[in-house]
Amino acid sequence: MSKGKDVRVRVILECTSCIQKNINKEKKSTGISRYITEKNRHNTPNRLELKKFCPYCYKHTIHAEIKK
């Protein structure tokens, strides 16, 4: 077995609604919520999207995977 490419990789999840608020300048946001997690590269080859709590929006929002 090759140890060069790991099956599990670390990914960063970022709040999608905080990004939209910063671009549109609708509300003043104090920051962007980010989570770090792992995913299995073989089972989920696409970008990961999870519903997590955002402390800046004060609600559960969709957090999408971003590039490192």
C-alpha positions in Angstrom: 0.0 0.0 0.0 1.2 3.4 -0.9 1.5 6.0 1.9 1.9 9.0 -0.4 -1.8 9.8 -0.9 -3.8 9.5 2.3 -7.4 8.4 2.0 -8.5 10.8 4.8 -7.8 14.5 4.2 -8.3 17.6 6.4 -10.8 20.1 4.9 -11.9 23.6 6.0 -15.6 24.4 6.1 -16.7 28.1 5.8 -20.1 29.6 6.4 -21.8 30.5 3.1 -24.1 33.2 4.5 -21.3 35.2 6.2 -19.5 35.4 2.8 -22.6 36.7 1.1 -23.1 39.3 3.9 -19.5 40.6 3.5 -19.9 41.0 -0.3 -23.3 42.7 -0.2 -22.6 44.8 2.9 -26.2 44.2 4.1 -25.2 43.7 7.7 -22.0 44.3 9.5 -20.5 40.9 10.2 -17.7 40.5 12.8 -16.1 37.5 11.1 -16.5 34.3 9.1 -17.3 31.0 10.8 -14.9 28.2 9.9 -14.7 24.5 11.0 -11.9 22.0 10.4 -12.8 18.4 9.8 -11.7 15.3 7.9 -13.3 13.5 4.9 -12.7 10.3 3.1 -11.4 11.1 -0.4 -12.8 7.9 -2.0 -16.3 8.1 -0.5 -16.8 11.9 -1.1 -14.8 13.1 -4.1 -17.0 16.3 -4.4 -16.9 19.3 -2.1 -18.4 18.7 1.3 -21.3 20.8 2.6 -22.6 20.4 6.2 -25.2 22.3 8.2 -23.3 23.7 11.2 -23.9 26.5 13.8 -22.5 29.9 12.9 -21.8 32.1 16.0 -21.8 35.2 13.8 -25.2 34.6 12.2 -26.6 33.0 15.4 -28.2 30.2 13.5 -27.5 26.9 11.7 -26.3 27.6 8.2 -24.6 25.6 5.4 -20.8 25.4 5.7 -19.1 24.5 2.4 -15.6 23.2 1.8 -13.0 25.8 0.7 -9.5 25.5 -0.9 -6.5 25.6 1.4 
